[in-house]
Amino acid sequence: MTQVPTVIVALGGLLFLMALLGGGITLKEISLPTISPGLRIILIPISLVMMALGIWLSLGSPLPGGGQPASQGVAPTMAGAAPIQPAQVEPTRTSAAASIPYQSSGPLIYEEDFEDGFAVGWDTQWEPEMVILELGDGNHVLRTENSQQILTLPDGVLDYAIEARIMLHTGSGGAAGLGVRWMGGEPGQQPWYSAYIDFAGGWLNLVENDTTADEVQPPAGLSVHSQVPFRQGTWYTLAIEARGSVISLYLNRELVGYDEDDTLRSNRAGLSSWDGGLGPHEFYFDDIRVWSLQ
């Protein structure tokens, strides 16, 4: 593009010379025709404008009305090739958090990644102890089969959300999930709001369980169901949020659905897993976090 002003100035100079001399010039192989006096009068201002424009552009000035020069931050591309698109980067947990109500509207009050080999604050039911494994990549996880783990939050925290990563490691199915507002009672006989993945049937559910572990059907209970092709060996981020009477369900940080019920009020959250009568299985839990929404 730097040669354009020079060309414009040269052409303007040539036209100016022809206008002054009237044409009829022969230089070796170049022959310029004779120009009439009327045309000479027109060519003189045109040639002067062309030379002025060429000098203006050569000084780096933009064309009048052309706006600002193109940004210098755009990478050049090969002629005829499509521009190179920016690499697609997986959103980080920090950037994703701002779009999720429970992560952006309340303080984080509990976090456990099991990297120290311990699980602090949990009351284990059914299984004799919480088993923490170190995987091949060095990550530590909680391994469960048929079990419930209860976490008691600070007094007065009744609106909160719990999030965890869950994976079916071995087995043909079963289910695993999270619970909020877990009420007191014998193991397996405690009402709670439950968000769980049914790996055998390929369903994601948000329900209210009563003291017999049966799901309470609407209008008295909760009912959110979504069919998802869950796979063994894949991590899923599950979350359940209790805010007043609204109980919401999230999968991989996307809202799946919500329902309303205000019969249960408790500061106890939990994890649960069961085989559903489909034989031996193992679930992994990791990166458990709880936010207060008071």
Protein Blocks (a to p, Z undefined) as FASTA:
>chain_A
ZZmmmmmmmmmmmmmmmmmnnpaiaehjbccddddfklmmmmmmmmmmmmmmmmmmmnop
acehkapaddfkbccddehiacdddddddddfklmmmmpmklmmcccfbdcehlnopaeh
iacehiabdcddddfkopacdddfddcddddddehiabdcdddddddfbdjedjddddeh
iaeddehiaccddddddfknopacdddddfkopacddfkbccddddddddehiacddddd
dehjbccddeehiafbdcddfkbccfbdcddddeklnapaddddehiadddfZZ
